[in-house]
Amino acid sequence: MSNTRHPLKQISVVLVNIAAVGLVFVAALLGWDRLRARGSTPPPAQPLPLEVSPTPKQEIQADVQVGLPALASDSPPKVYGITRIASMDTTIPTRPRVDVTTYTVELGDSLFSIADQFNLKAETILWGNFDILEDNPHLLNAGQVLNILPVNGTYYQWQEGDNLRQVADFFKVAPQAIIEYPGNRFDLTEASVENPSIEEGTWLIIPGGRRAIKDWGPPAITRENPASAAYYGAGHCGAVYEGAVGTFTFLWPTTSHEISGYTYDPSVHPAIDIAGQEGNPIYATDNGVVVYAGWSDYGYGYLIVIDHGTGWQSAYAHLSAVGVSCGQSVFQGTLIGALGNTGRSTGAHLHFEMVYNGAKVNPLNFVQ
């Protein structure tokens, strides 16, 4: 058998080889053009973690983000933009109160505790309730319904013939402050200082207003003029006396040193209330002469006032018994009476006042 190949077969083999080389060359050209269009050579493919099954969306994204590093499987996805967190609670902003409200006094309340509860001054409680308390904190009793002003100030009922400027001057405020206060409900398009159009009997909130508070306690009574207290009640004395003179030192007037109810406040309570059992002994705080001994008509029940002859006087109120008489000299520590609950009082205690040259001072600064 001859080993010589047929010429046609040789030509066919050459043509097939040439075609194959051409196809490889064309494919290489097409791949190069695609890479140039993308701008870089693709990195080797990163295999997905075995536990993650790519979704169609992830497959498409992986195809688009060619050249970006793959996310670690334990890295949380980054969220761009502002997100809204669902909340079932609605916060309503608080607004200041502008109207008068009321409060029913409870057992154990005091003027100061009520004022603190509403973030007001104690005198504002008095000024809003003169008809009930008459400027006297000792008239406070459980069950009373008090006006509670929305701001510190006074409460005034308009009278026939009133003038807004005069009312404002009396309470030491600008008249415009009364008109512009929202709780007074003025029509600001019509009301003016000269013509406020206020009906008789209308109650006005006077923001920032103030006035003097009536002092129901005993006046300063000296041995030179004890008759000055004749209006105050049956315990007044009527003669000029001589007698013991003080030492300028002052003892606690009873066995307890505990404050009960009211402490010293120059505006509404220029004295201290000392706790105790009814009948506990009351002592003279210093040497002096008795210038008042007996009943008081102004809410303090049985009362003793001692003039110490040094510019000082001391007063002891709500007693259950009086053990001294007008003009009597007493000495520091002398038993003068018994603690009680007489007059306008809501419980047994000693109302104790000290006066120096006519001014009521804080006893806590002087007793020892």
DAPE-V793423 format. One record per residue. PHI is phi in whole degrees, 0 to 359 (* if undefined). NEAR is the number of other ideal C-beta (glycine too) atoms within 12 Angstrom. Layout:
phi & near
PHI & NEAR
PHI & NEAR
//
This chain:
phi & near
* & 3
279 & 5
270 & 5
285 & 8
286 & 12
283 & 11
303 & 10
294 & 10
294 & 12
297 & 13
297 & 13
296 & 14
295 & 15
296 & 15
297 & 14
298 & 14
296 & 14
297 & 14
296 & 14
295 & 14
298 & 14
297 & 14
296 & 14
297 & 14
296 & 14
297 & 14
298 & 14
295 & 14
298 & 14
299 & 14
296 & 16
296 & 14
298 & 12
294 & 16
295 & 16
298 & 12
296 & 11
280 & 17
92 & 10
201 & 12
273 & 13
297 & 17
287 & 13
296 & 9
299 & 11
264 & 18
290 & 11
289 & 17
303 & 15
297 & 8
277 & 8
254 & 16
259 & 10
295 & 20
275 & 11
306 & 10
297 & 10
294 & 18
297 & 14
296 & 12
297 & 16
296 & 23
291 & 16
284 & 12
272 & 17
292 & 22
98 & 18
272 & 14
292 & 11
288 & 21
288 & 19
292 & 12
294 & 15
261 & 9
270 & 10
292 & 8
294 & 11
278 & 7
249 & 7
257 & 6
102 & 6
264 & 6
253 & 7
250 & 6
266 & 7
292 & 6
223 & 7
273 & 6
261 & 7
247 & 6
269 & 7
261 & 6
296 & 6
283 & 6
236 & 9
296 & 13
285 & 17
240 & 18
251 & 20
284 & 33
245 & 19
233 & 18
217 & 27
266 & 18
295 & 28
252 & 17
301 & 14
97 & 14
291 & 26
228 & 33
303 & 42
286 & 28
292 & 21
293 & 35
300 & 32
296 & 15
299 & 19
253 & 27
56 & 17
237 & 33
279 & 27
299 & 32
294 & 32
296 & 39
296 & 46
295 & 42
295 & 41
273 & 41
217 & 35
298 & 24
299 & 17
264 & 26
259 & 34
51 & 20
66 & 32
241 & 31
298 & 43
286 & 35
274 & 29
292 & 40
220 & 25
301 & 17
97 & 14
292 & 23
255 & 21
257 & 36
284 & 33
242 & 29
292 & 40
284 & 26
220 & 30
295 & 27
159 & 36
237 & 40
233 & 39
225 & 33
262 & 21
295 & 24
249 & 18
299 & 11
89 & 10
295 & 23
238 & 19
299 & 33
296 & 20
292 & 17
297 & 30
297 & 30
297 & 18
299 & 21
267 & 27
62 & 19
226 & 29
280 & 20
301 & 31
295 & 21
296 & 27
288 & 42
294 & 33
276 & 23
290 & 32
303 & 19
292 & 26
271 & 34
57 & 22
280 & 26
277 & 14
292 & 16
278 & 8
237 & 10
290 & 21
217 & 19
299 & 23
283 & 12
222 & 15
282 & 29
54 & 20
255 & 29
284 & 14
301 & 13
93 & 12
291 & 23
270 & 26
244 & 36
276 & 39
253 & 38
297 & 34
79 & 23
290 & 31
206 & 23
207 & 25
290 & 15
260 & 28
294 & 21
266 & 30
275 & 33
290 & 41
296 & 46
288 & 32
293 & 34
240 & 42
256 & 30
293 & 36
284 & 19
209 & 21
293 & 32
291 & 21
297 & 24
260 & 34
300 & 19
289 & 16
280 & 32
152 & 28
292 & 21
275 & 38
290 & 29
248 & 36
237 & 18
240 & 19
270 & 18
240 & 30
239 & 16
167 & 26
297 & 26
242 & 23
289 & 31
255 & 21
68 & 18
238 & 17
223 & 32
266 & 26
299 & 33
277 & 45
209 & 40
288 & 21
271 & 23
246 & 19
268 & 18
282 & 28
233 & 28
88 & 32
239 & 36
259 & 28
288 & 27
216 & 28
297 & 17
275 & 27
241 & 35
207 & 37
281 & 32
195 & 39
235 & 39
255 & 40
253 & 37
290 & 26
164 & 33
275 & 21
300 & 25
99 & 18
301 & 30
291 & 27
243 & 44
244 & 34
293 & 42
289 & 41
201 & 38
300 & 30
172 & 44
240 & 42
286 & 41
243 & 47
206 & 53
206 & 39
150 & 32
282 & 25
252 & 37
272 & 21
246 & 31
98 & 31
259 & 42
58 & 37
286 & 38
224 & 49
234 & 51
237 & 51
243 & 53
264 & 47
267 & 39
72 & 26
233 & 25
93 & 23
258 & 38
229 & 45
227 & 51
229 & 49
228 & 56
239 & 45
67 & 45
290 & 44
268 & 28
206 & 26
247 & 32
250 & 24
227 & 36
225 & 21
306 & 31
82 & 24
284 & 29
279 & 28
233 & 39
233 & 25
307 & 28
93 & 21
294 & 27
289 & 24
243 & 39
181 & 41
228 & 31
296 & 41
209 & 33
216 & 31
269 & 33
77 & 31
276 & 26
218 & 33
252 & 30
172 & 28
296 & 29
189 & 40
250 & 53
272 & 55
239 & 53
240 & 44
230 & 42
236 & 34
235 & 25
50 & 14
89 & 17
255 & 17
280 & 31
243 & 26
280 & 23
301 & 37
297 & 20
277 & 14
232 & 27
287 & 28
212 & 16
//
